[in-house]
Amino acid sequence: MLSKPAPLQLNNYLPRTIPTITTTTPPPSSPKYFSTFANITEKKNNMRKAKMLRHRETDQKEGH
């Protein structure tokens, strides 16, 4: 009875993206894994930059 909740608690502390990456991509030793991981992080960074630029534009339009 006590052993069942343990994995669920572990999953709560892990980022949600890790399970999908590990299941869909080859092991970390292969270069393909690193390239896909780099692409994911790059996309995230680009999204963040785009968001910041968008916020800046709206702030300028509103005269802040």
Protein Blocks (a to p, Z undefined) as FASTA:
>chain_A
ZZmmmmmmmmmmpcfklmmmmmmpccfkbmklmmmmmmmmmmmmmmmmmmmmmmmmmmmm
noZZ
